[in-house]
């Protein structure tokens, strides 16, 4: 069993030092990092999104919708509006 680990470690150390293994590993790391951050990459290169996004909150319970509108309005990224302020009070 001692020879098994000796041969395994020797083979592994030889494989880790090859240029092909190092290049393939780096390409794989770049590919995975790109796949994880694809949304951020698209956001960085996309233009035209100026100003906050408008979110319309619709609901039967006015106290709940007011809380949601207040929370979203505190953000710089969103502009929240209660549906009743756009159309009028539901009948």
C-alpha positions in Angstrom: 0.0 0.0 0.0 3.0 2.3 0.6 4.0 2.0 -3.0 0.6 3.0 -4.1 0.7 6.4 -2.5 4.3 6.9 -3.7 3.4 6.2 -7.3 0.1 8.3 -7.0 1.8 11.3 -5.5 4.6 11.2 -8.1 2.2 10.9 -11.0 0.0 13.7 -9.6 2.9 16.0 -9.1 4.1 15.4 -12.7 0.6 16.1 -14.1 0.2 19.3 -12.0 3.4 20.7 -13.5 2.5 20.3 -17.2 1.6 23.4 -19.2 -1.6 21.7 -20.6 -3.0 21.1 -17.1 -2.2 24.7 -15.9 -3.7 26.3 -19.1 -6.8 24.1 -18.9 -7.3 24.9 -15.2 -7.0 28.6 -15.8 -9.5 28.5 -18.8 -11.9 26.5 -16.6 -11.6 29.1 -13.8 -12.2 32.0 -16.1 -15.2 30.2 -17.7 -16.8 29.4 -14.3 -16.2 33.0 -13.1 -17.8 34.4 -16.2 -20.8 32.1 -15.9 -21.4 33.1 -12.3 -21.2 36.8 -13.1 -22.9 36.8 -16.5 -25.6 39.2 -15.3 -23.1 41.7 -14.0 -21.2 41.5 -17.2 -24.3 42.3 -19.2 -25.2 45.1 -16.9 -21.8 46.6 -17.3 -22.0 46.7 -21.1 -25.7 47.5 -21.5 -26.7 51.2 -21.7 -29.8 53.2 -21.7 -31.1 52.2 -18.3 -31.1 55.7 -16.8 -33.1 56.5 -13.7 -35.0 54.3 -11.4 -37.3 51.5 -12.5 -41.0 52.1 -11.7 -42.8 49.4 -9.7 -46.6 49.6 -9.4 -47.9 47.9 -6.2 -51.4 46.5 -6.5 -53.3 45.0 -3.5 -56.5 44.9 -1.6 -55.1 45.9 1.7 -54.0 49.5 1.5 -52.0 49.4 4.7 -49.8 46.6 3.3 -49.4 48.2 -0.1 -48.4 51.5 1.6 -45.7 49.7 3.6 -44.3 48.1 0.4 -44.4 51.4 -1.5 -42.6 53.1 1.4 -39.9 50.4 1.5 -39.3 50.4 -2.2 -39.3 54.2 -2.4 -36.4 54.4 0.0 -34.1 52.8 -2.6 -32.4 54.8 -5.4 -32.9 51.9 -7.8 -36.8 51.8 -7.7 -39.6 54.2 -7.8 -42.7 52.6 -6.3 -46.3 53.8 -6.8 -49.5 52.5 -5.3 -52.0 51.5 -7.9 -54.8 53.5 -6.3 -52.8 56.8 -6.8 -52.6 56.1 -10.6 -56.2 55.1 -11.3 -58.1 56.3 -8.3 -59.7 54.5 -5.5 -61.2 51.1 -6.6 -65.0 51.1 -6.5 
